[in-house]
Amino acid sequence: MTTSTKAKPSLPDVPPTVSAAVPSGRWSRLARLGSMATGVAGGMLAEGVRQVAQGKRPRVSDLLLTPANARRVTQQLVQLRGAAMKVGQLISMDSGDLLPPALAEILGRLRSDAQAMPKKQVLAVLDASWGAGWDRHFDEFSFTPVAAASIGQVHRAQRKDGRVLAIKIQYPGVRESIDSDVDNVASLLRMSGLLPKELDLKALLRQAKQQLHDEADYEREGSYLQRYAELLAESPAFVVPALHADLTTKSVLAMSYVGGVPVESLVDAPQAERDHIVGLLIGLLFRELFEFQLIQTDPNFANYRYDRDSRQLILLDFGATRPYKATMVKGYRRLMAGAVSGDHDSMRKAALALGYFDASTQEKHQLAVLELVDLALEPVRRAGAYDFGSTDMAARLREAGMALGLDREFWQIPPIDALLLHRKLGGLYLLAARLKARVDVHALAQVHF
């Protein structure tokens, strides 16, 4: 599939105005983390002295989670980018309901904050990937990125053969620093007291490392880009950029440049248009899980654009694509079918098989998990259009999740596949709420039962 017949090119987005070099060496990255820890400690001391002078007896957690310390933590992780920034995103989305609100806010900012790397580093990556003199093959190459994220940034370019491309360039040192970054950030958060001691992140962090290694392999992402183009070739509602394999390496991904507008910018679009967009995304997720057994698990809004003329949804960024085992797909089909029919015994068996709890889990905790699942699947259970703009489902989910998370007798994190699926579904619900969409989710899901 190519985009030339499906979506018209447009001018690039307004680029990021802030740039900062990415620390690429192990010691320079560790120094950044050390600087963050020192700054946080100094901030705690200053705040403690201030509060004691006022006659207060502050708790350590209160001193840690000051606005000034929040800025220190966020700024350092943003400058590190890569896994250091990504682990904050994973923790904030996967465990957000279990964390103190101030920490959740700190980590949540990492989902959108990013700084571009300067031209010198861009040139170094391209020289290493394409060889010296690569620029003679281009009529145009904009060194100001159109987008910047945790692992790489995207540039617009035009080849002499006429191809207009989007070139994703990985930040130097990101791939090599994944394991140490994840360990260092997790250790820092643990030692600081910002994470509950009862929360066992070992399995999650191990899987997060593998997920990040996968995302940092642009040749792997290119293969999934092609795979989705094949899977959706007969679905004209979707546009997938064409891979340009001749320019793609582990650190550089080349694809056709597509236009469209950001999906989250359509808050004032006609109701039918907003409903159409969200319906496409939720329907695609069900196809990914039950038909493709392959899910692009990153729900970042920037991964989707929309062509208002053709009414086509443009899919970008396949780095977080993950295959799902047939046994897990069967478990989710049973779980969702049970929720729709009100068969809690079937739901319990499916949740047990999926790893939401085990046979030793107390009855009250099993029931609490099932209630959470039932609540999350509310749009699936209700026949007819579900009004995401007027529901308080997110608040009810947050309250129920917090209640379960604060129960120290139950600290069990589901498998990474389940967490990533939650992340994707939660992201789509968030977009649906922002666009105030009305979608018959029940009908979209029913065809897969």
N, C-alpha and C positions, 0 to 999 in steps of 0.2 A: 504493500500500500504506500502511496506517496501522498504528500499533502498538497501538491500543486493543484490538484483537481478538487480538493475538498475544503481548503481554507486559504484565504488570501493573506499574503504577508502584510504586516503592518509595521509602523515605526516601533523601535524598542521602547520599553518602559523607561520612566525617569530613573536613572541609575543611582546607586548608593553614592552619597557624597563623602562618606568617611572611609578612609583606608588605613590599614595598619599591617605591618609585616607579620607574617605568621612565624612564630618560633618553631624552627624545624628540627633542632637538635634535642637529644634526650635531656641534656643538662640545662639547656635554656628553657625547656618546657617545665622541668622540675623546679627551676628557679622561679618561674612565674607562680607555680602553686605555693612555693615557700613564701613568696612575697604576699600572696593572698592570705596565707595563714598568719603571717606577722601583722599584716594590716588589720585583720579581724581581731587578733589578740590585743593590739593597741587600742582599737576602737572599744573593745570590751572594758579595758582598764579605764579609759577616759570616761565612759558612760557610768561605770561603777563608782568612780570617785564623785561624779556629779550627783548621782542618786543618793549616795551615803551622806553627802554634804546637805542634802535636802531632808535627811532623817529617815530615808527609806532603806529597806533591806532587800535589795533586788535578787532575784533568782538568776542562775547562770544562763538559763534559756532566754530570759528577758534581755540579758546583756548581749547575747549572740545575735538575736534577731532584731537589731535596730535597723532603721532605714539606711544609715551610713554603711553598716556591714553588708546589708543586702546589695547596695551598689558596688561594694568592693568585690564580693563574690561574683556577681553577674558580669562585671566589667572584665575581670581576669579570665573567666571561662569563655567569654565572647572573643577575647583577643587570642586565646589558645586555639579556638575553633576545634575541628576534628572531634575525636572521641571525648575529649574533656567537655566540650559543649554538648555533644550528643548524649552522653550519659545523664546529664542534667535534664535533657528533654525526655529521655526514657523514664527516669525516676518520676518526673513531674506528671507524666501522662499515665504511667502504669500504677503509681502508688499515691497519686495526688490526694485521694480521699483519706489516706492513712497518715498524712504528714501534717505538722503544724501549719496553719494557714499562711504564716509569714514565709516559711520555707517553700511552700507550694507556689507562692507568688514570685519568689526569687527564681526558682527553677522554671516556672512558667514563662518568664520573660525570654528564656533561651530559645523558645520555639519560634520567636520572630526576630530577635536581635542578631545581626551579623554585620561584620565589617569586611570590606573588600581588601585583597592583598594588592600591593603596589605593582606598577608595571615591571619593575626589575625582577620580581619573583615570577610574574607571568611569563616573561621571556625565558627565564631559566627553565621552567617546566616545559615550555614548548620546544626549546632547543634540545633538551634531553629526550623528548618524545619524538620529535620530527626531524631532528638534525639541523645543523647550521644552514642558513639560506632558505628556510622554509617559506619566508615571507614573499619570495619571488613568485610563488604560485597563487598569491592573493591580490585582488584588486583593492580590497578593503579589509581591515581588521580593526575593530574598535577595542581599544584597551580599557575602556570604561565598561565594567560589567553591567549587564541588564538585570542580573540577579546575583545575590551572594547568600550562601547558606553555611551549614556547619562543616561540610566536607569539601566543598568546591564552589566555584562561581562560574557564571555563564556569560560568554561574549558573543556578539554578532559579527559575522564575517561573510565576505563574498569571494569565492574562488574565481580565477581567471576563466574557468570553463562555464561561469554563470551561476553556479550553485550558491544559494544563500543559506548559510549554515548557522546553527547554534552550537558553539563550542564550549563544552563543560570542562573546566580545568581544575584538577585536584590541588588542594593546598599542599605544599612540600612538607614531607615528614609525617603527614597524617597517617598513612598506612603503617609505617614503622612504629608509630607511637601508640597505637590503639590499646594494646594490652596494658602498658604502663600507665597510660592516661586513665583508663577505667579504674585500675587498682588505686592509683594515687588520689583521684577525686573521691572514690568511695571511702577510702581510708580517712581522708580529710573530713568528710561529712560525718563519718562514724565517730572519729576522735573528738570532733567539735561538739558532739552531743546533739547535732541537728537531726539525726535519724534515731528512732526508737531502738533500744538495744535488742528488743525482742524480734525485730524485723530481720529475718535471715535472707540476705541478698545474694548469697554465694551462687546459687543455681541461676538466678536472674542475670548476674553480672557475667557469668561464664557464657551464657547464651547471648548476652548483649555483645560480648567481644566478637563472637562468631558472626553475629548479624552485622556488626560494623566492618569486619573484614570483608564480608560479602558486598556491602554497600561501597566500599573503597576500591572494588575491582570493577573498573569501567568496562572492561571487555565482557565481564559477566552481565553487567547492566545492559550492554548493547545486545547481548543474546536474548535477554528478556524483552527488550524493546521490539526486536524482530518477532519474538513469539507472540506478543500481544497484537502486533499488526496482523499476524496470521489468524489468531483466534477471533479477531473483530473484523476481518476482511469483509464478511457478509453483513456487517452491522453499520449501515451508513450514518447512524447517529453519532458515531465516534470517529475521531481523527487521532492517529498515532504518527508522530514524526518518523520519517524514514532514516534508518541508520546509514551512515557513511563509514563503512568498515575500513576503507583505505586510510582514514585519518584517525581511527580509534585505537587507543592503547590502554594499558592499565590505568594511566593517569590522565588521559584526555579522551573525551567522548564527543564524537561529531555526529550531528543529526541535522535534518532539514529544519530551517527556521519557520516557525508558525506564528500566526498572529493571535487574534482574539482578544478578549478582555478578561481580567481576573474575575473568577466566579463570585467572590465576595463583594465585588463592586456593584452587583446587580440588585442591591436591596430595594431600589425604587423601580425596578423593571415590572412590567405587568405581572399579575398573579400567575397567569397561565405559563409565562416564561420561567418564573421561579420554580413553579411546580414541576415543569418539564425537566429542568436541570437536576433537581434533587431526585426526581424519579429515575432519571438515567443513572445517577451515581449509586443509589441504593439497589436498583435492579442489577447493575453491573457487579456489585459486591456479592449478591446472591449467586450470580453466574460464576464469579470467581471461586466461591467456596464450593458450590454443589456441582458445577459443571466442569470448570477448568481445573479445580483443585490446585489453584495457583492464585495467590493474592498479593497485590501491591499494597503493603501494610502501612504505608506512611500517609496519614490523612491531611498533611499540610495543605492548606488552601492553595498555595502557590503551585501545586502539582496539577491544577486544573485551570483551563481557560475555556472561553466560550465564544464561538463565532455567531454573532447575533443575526447575520444575514442568512447563513445556512442552517441555523439552529443546531449546530453540531458541537459536541463537547470534545475538547482537546485534552488528551492525556499526556502528562509529562512526568519524567523521573521514575524510573523503574528499578532504582538501586535497592529498595527495600522489598523487592518481590521475593516471595517465599512459597515453596511448594507445601501442600498439606497432605498428610497421609490419608488413605482411604478410610482407615479406622476412625480418625478424628472427624472426617467429613460425615461419616455415618453417625457418630456421636452427636454432632451438632444438628443433623437432620432430626434425630430422635428427640433432642432437647427442645428444639423449636416446635416440632409437631406436638409434643407433650404440652408445651405452654399454650399453644393454640386451642387444644382440645380440653385443657384443664386436667390432664392426667399427670398428677404430681409424682406418682410412683414411677412412671416412665421417665420423668424429668430427673428424679433422684438417681436412677440407674445410669442415665446418660451423664449426669454431672460427676458421678463416681468414676465412670470409665474415662472421662475427660481429665480427671485429676483436680477438680475443684475442691474435693475433700477426699478422705480415705475412710476405711471401715471403722477406724478408731475415733473418728471425729464425733464429738458430742451431738446428740439429736438436735439440741437448740441451735447449734452452729450450722448443721446441715440445713435446717429449716430457714435460717437467716440467709444462707447462700442462695437457696432456691427462691426466696422472696426477692433477692436482688436480681436474679436471672429473670424472674417473672416481670419485674418492674422494667428491666432493660428491654424486654421483648414486648412491652405494652403496644408499640405501634404495629407489631406483627400480629398480636392477638386481636386487635380491634378491626372489624370489617369496615370498609369504607375509608374515605380520606381522613388521614390523621393530621390534625392541625398543630404543627410544630411551633407555630408562632404564639399560641395561647396556652400551651401545656406547661405545667410546673414539674415535668418528669425529671429534668436535670437536678432540680433542688431536692426532690424526693430521693433520687439516686444518691446524691451527695450525703444527705442526712443518714440514709440507711447504711451506706458504705462507711461513714465515719463511726456510726454506732458499732458496726462489726469490727472495724479496724482498732477501735479503742478497747476492745475486749481482749485483754492480755492472754486469755486462755486459748485464743484462736489467732495464730499468726501463720497462715499458710498462703504462699503465693502460687497461683496456678502456673502450669507450664508456659514457656515463652510463646508458643504458638497461640495459646489462648489469650495471653496478654496483648499480643500484637493484633489479634482479631478484635479484642475489646477496644484497642486504641483506634483502629480503623472505623469501627462502628460508632464509637463515641465522637470521633471527628466529623463523621457524616451527620450525626444528630446535631452537633454544634453548628455546622453549616446550614442545615435545614432550619434550625431555630433562628439563625441570623437572617436568612432569606424569608422567614415566616411562610415556609412552604406548606402546602397541603397535598399529601401523597397517600395513595392507597397502598401502604406497605404490605398489608395482609394479602392483597391480590398478587403483588410482586413475589412474595415468598411462597404462596400457596402452590404455585406451579412446580416447586422443587420438592414437595412432600409426597 
